[in-house]
Amino acid sequence: MEGSGLADYDGNGRKIEEVHKLRAQALNIVRKELKDKMPSISLCLPVNPDVGFNDNALAVIKAMKSENVPIDNISIMAMDYGSSYISRGFYENTINSLEKSYKQSRSIYPDVKMGVIPMIGQNDDGGILTLQDAERIVDYVKSKKYVNTISMWSINRNKNDGEFSSLVKNTFVNPSDKTYRNSYKYSSILKKFLN
């Protein structure tokens, strides 16, 4: 890896557990080599409102722990919960997912910090993170000392005033287009986490 700006690992043909273990072993080698210069390591994993992290996501965290890889942050992918969860509402699904995944994470990394990365606007499953949901999520996570990050997927979707009628209509084709006067409403809300 010396002199390289990119490391890419292709896990095709391997069992997923083996891939997690190999990744963790590689990071442990890098950690030992870099010592104090080791960059922060964070994970971003999918969640389910009923269970938090599934077994596959937990296997990633456990593999890191088994190789003594320090994890600075574990973010939940607050998105695409599935059509059967839409009626519960995006806010409730996100908070349930966060609380359950935090409980799971701290049983492995007791001092873990968490992050929330929602897909803004209309999700692939048809669920919608409204501007009001975003406000409520920010208010909630600001009160939780274990949350240190909130972000979004993705800035090119932050196109209008939050009235989403379709994914295509609400995604930038040209982010520098000046016709989107009401752009970046989600960014304005999410940055309140920093205040």
C-alpha positions in Angstrom: 0.0 0.0 0.0 3.0 2.3 0.3 2.7 5.2 -2.1 -0.8 4.2 -3.0 -3.8 6.5 -2.5 -6.3 3.7 -2.9 -6.7 0.1 -1.6 -9.4 -2.0 -3.1 -10.2 -5.5 -1.9 -12.4 -7.8 -4.0 -14.0 -10.5 -1.9 -15.6 -12.5 -4.7 -15.7 -16.2 -4.1 -15.3 -15.9 -0.4 -17.7 -16.4 2.5 -18.9 -13.1 3.8 -17.6 -13.8 7.3 -14.1 -14.5 5.8 -14.3 -11.1 4.0 -15.1 -9.3 7.3 -12.2 -11.1 9.1 -9.7 -10.4 6.3 -10.7 -6.7 6.2 -10.3 -6.4 10.0 -6.9 -8.2 9.8 -5.7 -5.8 7.1 -6.8 -2.8 9.2 -5.0 -4.2 12.2 -1.8 -4.5 10.2 -2.2 -0.9 9.0 -2.9 0.2 12.6 0.3 -1.4 13.9 2.3 0.1 11.1 0.9 3.6 11.4 0.6 3.7 15.2 -0.3 7.3 16.2 -0.8 8.3 12.5 -3.6 5.9 12.0 -6.7 7.7 10.6 -10.0 7.4 12.3 -12.1 4.3 11.3 -15.8 4.5 11.0 -18.4 2.0 9.8 -21.6 2.7 8.0 -24.0 -0.2 8.2 -27.6 -1.0 7.2 -30.3 -1.2 9.9 -33.7 -2.6 10.5 -36.2 -0.8 12.8 -37.2 -4.0 14.5 -33.7 -5.4 15.2 -31.1 -2.7 14.7 -28.2 -4.4 12.9 -28.7 -7.7 11.3 -26.3 -10.6 11.8 -24.2 -9.6 8.8 -23.7 -6.0 10.0 -22.9 -7.3 13.5 -20.3 -9.7 12.0 -18.5 -6.6 10.6 -18.4 -5.0 14.0 -17.3 -8.2 15.8 -14.6 -8.9 13.2 -13.1 -5.4 13.9 -13.2 -6.0 17.7 -11.6 -9.5 17.4 -8.7 -7.9 15.6 -8.4 -5.0 18.1 -9.3 -2.4 15.4 -10.4 0.8 17.2 -13.7 2.1 15.8 -14.4 5.8 16.2 -17.9 5.8 14.9 -20.6 3.5 13.7 -23.2 5.2 11.5 -26.6 3.7 10.6 -27.8 3.9 7.1 -31.2 5.4 7.9 -32.8 4.6 4.6 -34.7 2.0 2.6 -36.3 0.3 5.6 -38.7 -1.5 3.3 -42.3 -1.0 2.2 -43.7 -2.8 5.2 -42.2 -0.1 7.5 -43.5 3.0 5.6 -46.7 3.3 7.6 -44.7 3.7 10.8 -43.1 6.8 9.6 -39.5 7.7 8.8 -38.8 9.4 12.1 -39.9 6.4 14.2 -38.1 3.9 12.0 -34.9 5.9 12.3 -35.1 6.3 16.1 -35.9 2.7 16.6 -33.0 1.7 14.4 -30.6 4.0 16.1 -31.5 2.9 19.6 -31.4 -0.8 18.8 -28.1 -0.5 16.9 -26.5 1.6 19.7 -27.4 -1.0 22.3 -25.9 -3.8 20.0 -22.8 -1.7 19.3 -22.0 -0.7 22.8 -22.1 -4.4 23.9 -19.0 -4.8 21.6 -17.4 -1.3 21.8 -18.6 0.2 25.1 -17.5 3.7 24.3 -18.8 3.7 20.7 -20.1 6.9 19.1 -22.9 6.7 16.6 -23.9 8.5 13.5 -27.1 8.8 11.5 -27.1 9.0 7.7 -30.6 9.3 6.3 -31.5 9.2 2.6 -33.2 12.5 2.2 -36.5 12.8 0.3 -37.9 9.8 -1.4 -36.2 6.5 -0.7 -35.9 3.6 -3.1 -38.6 1.7 -1.2 -41.1 4.7 -1.5 -40.6 5.9 2.0 -40.1 9.7 2.4 -37.9 11.6 4.8 -39.7 14.9 5.0 -38.2 18.1 6.2 -40.3 17.8 9.4 -38.8 14.3 9.9 -35.3 15.7 9.5 -36.0 18.4 12.1 -37.3 15.8 14.6 -34.4 13.6 14.0 -31.9 16.4 14.6 -33.7 17.4 17.8 -33.6 13.9 19.0 -30.0 13.1 18.3 -28.8 16.4 19.7 -30.0 15.1 23.1 -28.0 11.9 22.8 -24.3 12.2 23.9 -23.5 9.0 22.1 -24.4 10.5 18.7 -21.5 12.5 17.1 -22.4 12.5 13.4 -25.4 13.3 11.2 -25.1 13.4 7.5 -27.2 12.6 4.4 -27.4 10.5 1.3 -26.9 12.6 -0.8 -26.3 16.2 -1.6 -27.4 15.9 -5.2 -30.9 15.0 -3.9 -31.2 18.2 -1.8 -32.8 20.0 -4.7 -36.0 21.6 -3.7 -38.2 22.6 -0.7 -38.8 19.0 0.4 -42.0 18.4 -1.5 -41.0 15.1 -3.2 -43.2 13.7 -5.9 -40.6 11.4 -7.5 -37.0 10.5 -7.1 -36.1 11.7 -10.6 -37.7 15.1 -10.1 -35.9 15.7 -6.9 -32.4 14.8 -7.9 -30.0 17.4 -9.4 -29.0 16.8 -13.0 -26.8 19.9 -12.8 -26.0 20.9 -9.2 -24.9 24.4 -10.3 -28.2 25.2 -12.0 -29.4 28.4 -10.5 -33.1 27.6 -11.1 -33.2 25.6 -7.8 -33.8 28.5 -5.5 -35.2 26.4 -2.7 -32.2 24.0 -2.7 -30.3 22.7 0.3 -33.2 22.8 2.8 -32.1 19.4 4.2 -28.5 20.7 4.6 -29.9 23.7 6.5 -31.8 21.4 8.9 -29.1 18.8 9.4 -26.4 21.4 10.1 -28.4 22.4 13.2 -26.9 19.3 14.8 -23.6 21.3 15.1 -25.2 24.2 17.1 
